[in-house]
Amino acid sequence: MTALNAIDANQITGVLNQNTDNKTMGYGFQDTLNSIISQVNEQLQETDRMTQEFAMGKSESLHDVMLTTEKSGISLRFLLEIRAKLLEAYQEIMRMNF
């Protein structure tokens, strides 16, 4: 089984990183969100690939297929919760009177 890319807490919080010139380089919110979306997409594609291989008889490890399926499902639910919170925050901002 290949290792799945875990969603790093540093990416979620947008923690500042130091590059090789000791200049501060921060991740923007959009970059962080795009990174999380791409990682979830990769996990879902890996799950599809492993499921197809199992169905065709190329793999006999049902345990690995189920484990990968659950991990990608959890990641997808996490992403949907982020989406819901972002939508809620946007709607709250739109209700504000300036």
LOFIKE-890377 format. One record per residue: residue number from 1; x, y, z of N, C-alpha, C in turn. Coordinates in steps of 0.001 Angstrom, whole numbers. Each point is the difference from the previous one (the first is absolute). Layout:
// LOFIKE-890377
   kelo      n_xx      n_yy      n_zz     ca_xx     ca_yy     ca_zz      c_xx      c_yy      c_zz
    NUM         X         Y         Z         X         Y         Z         X         Y         Z
...
//
This chain:
// LOFIKE-890377
   kelo      n_xx      n_yy      n_zz     ca_xx     ca_yy     ca_zz      c_xx      c_yy      c_zz
      1       847     -1177         0      -847      1177         0       885      1228         0
      2      -343       982      -798       761      1230       -23      -462       907      1115
      3       900       826       477      -335       926      1077      -884      1112      -541
      4     -1018       333       753      -887      1088      -387       550      1312       517
      5      -230      1070      -749       424      1318       436      -944       485      1082
      6       539       207      1180      -813       505      1097      -151      1505      -144
      7     -1122       511       445      -201      1443       -12       757       556      1189
      8       988       806      -274       891       548       999      -682      1155       729
      9        64         1      1329      -620      1072       786       638      1350      -317
     10      1291        18      -361       657      1257      -352      -611       613     -1252
     11      -447      -818      -930      -635       519     -1204     -1357       592       328
     12      -707      -599       917     -1329       483       351        92      1351       684
     13       932       152       898        96      1250       740       773      1070      -750
     14       681      -367     -1071       739       979      -784      1233       520       727
     15       685      -862       695      1172       392       770      1084       524      -930
     16       704      1039       420      1074       576      -801      1206      -928       -10
     17       631       -91     -1157      1195      -827      -157      1185       873      -370
     18      1198      -514       243      1226       695      -366       576      -665     -1239
     19       328       806     -1034       642      -579     -1176      1507        35       178
     20       769      -349     -1033      1447      -133       137       703      1339       233
     21      -593      1119      -377       615      1308       201      -416       631      1325
     22      -608      -780       882      -524       474      1279     -1012      1118      -157
     23      -666        34     -1125     -1093       946      -195     -1288      -715       382
     24      -897       743       595     -1257      -601       417      -906      -163     -1208
     25      -488     -1225      -181      -888      -295     -1102     -1241      -669       586
     26     -1154       649      -147     -1218      -558       569      -865      -633     -1059
     27      -773      -978       421      -978      -601      -888     -1274       815        94
     28      -539       363     -1136     -1262       705        -9     -1142      -965       238
     29     -1142       542       341     -1169      -829       260      -394      -795     -1231
     30        40       652     -1154      -377      -678     -1241       966     -1143      -309
     31      1296       222       215       987     -1057      -230      -233     -1188       932
     32      -303       296      1245      -259     -1055       973     -1226      -803      -386
     33     -1064       698      -378     -1230      -675      -390       202      -839     -1256
     34       716       545      -980       290      -759     -1225       827     -1248       302
     35       934       116       927       836     -1135       380      -839     -1104       644
     36      -902       382       886      -855      -983       664      -897      -685     -1022
     37      -573       782      -916      -879      -571     -1028       765      -993      -871
     38      1213       354      -391       774      -905      -852       390     -1278       746
     39       304       111      1294       338     -1196       778     -1197      -935       140
     40     -1181       571       234     -1200      -823       100      -285      -661     -1341
     41       178       747     -1088      -206      -557     -1333       956     -1167      -263
     42      1262       151       379       974     -1080      -170      -402     -1235       806
     43      -486       215      1226      -431     -1124       823     -1183      -724      -633
     44      -945       750      -548     -1164      -609      -643       408      -785     -1248
     45       944       542      -767       482      -708     -1184       729     -1282       384
     46       782        57      1067       708     -1187       484     -1004     -1059       452
     47     -1059       432       667     -1042      -921       434      -661      -668     -1204
     48      -318       779     -1021      -600      -556     -1215       923     -1020      -656
     49      1286       340       -76       971      -900      -620        89     -1316       770
     50        84       100      1334       122     -1209       815     -1270      -847       -70
     51     -1157       646       -54     -1269      -725      -103       -93      -737     -1327
     52       409       651     -1077       -15      -640     -1311       959     -1182       -53
     53      1182       178       575       972     -1101        18      -542     -1191       791
     54      -669       286      1114      -575     -1079       802     -1107      -704      -770
     55      -843       773      -686     -1110      -576      -763       492      -863     -1165
     56      1145       363      -582       543      -765     -1123       878     -1160       461
     57       201      -128      1305       779     -1112       526      1494       250        35
     58       432      1222      -259      1432       307        22       516       160      1428
     59      -902       250       930       375       182      1400      -905      -878       855
     60       569      -602      1024      -785      -858       872      -175       596      1382
     61       402      1232       180       -41       608      1319     -1244       863       169
     62     -1069      -625       442     -1234       726       257       197       999      1137
     63       835      -375       963       281       878      1135       567      1344      -466
     64       985       -45      -896       602      1233      -500     -1005       841      -786
     65      -838      -648      -777     -1021       723      -777      -973       688       938
     66      -460      -695      1014      -956       580       949       635      1125       809
     67      1248      -177       386       708      1034       764       163      1268      -838
     68       390      -156     -1241       166      1141      -898     -1341       685      -262
     69     -1056      -804      -149     -1335       554      -224      -453       830      1195
     70       214      -493      1194      -393       747      1201       806      1283       152
     71      1307       -61      -255       834      1203       109      -439      1066      -988
     72      -277      -399     -1225      -428       984      -990     -1396       518       330
     73      -862      -828       572     -1329       440       417        73      1033      1114
     74       872      -225       959       190       952      1092       545      1318      -540
     75       955       -75      -910       561      1218      -597     -1063       780      -767
     76      -851      -705      -727     -1063       658      -756     -1006       661       943
     77      -370      -682      1075      -928       606       969       617      1230       649
     78      1301       -56       290       713      1151       559       -47      1181      -970
     79       231      -276     -1278       -35      1043     -1016     -1409       597      -125
     80     -1016      -829        80     -1370       503       -62      -347       857      1214
     81       554      -334      1161      -214       828      1187       683      1357      -156
     82      1194         1      -592       684      1271      -261      -845       839      -938
     83      -530      -623     -1043      -859       710      -950     -1225       590       687
     84      -627      -771       870     -1185       470       708       324      1197       889
     85      1133       -58       693       402      1115       868       333      1242      -813
     86       647      -188     -1153       307      1144      -859     -1277       642      -533
     87      -943      -806      -401     -1267       512      -492      -757       737      1105
     88        25      -557      1191      -642       642      1149       652      1352       306
     89      1327        51       -34       714      1255       251      -311      1030     -1085
     90       -56      -436     -1254      -332       902     -1107     -1399       577       180
     91      -964      -847       359     -1359       478       199       -88       978      1165
     92       768      -248      1038        27       922      1151       581      1356      -412
     93      1042       -16      -788       599      1254      -477      -993       770      -873
     94      -723      -729      -840      -972       655      -876     -1169       620       780
     95      -295      -511      1186     -1076       555       835       442      1239       765
     96      1287       251        81       506      1147       759      -366      1305      -685
     97      -281       996       827      -281      1347      -525      1261       843       119
     98       402       574     -1092      1194       849        18      -388      1442      -131
//
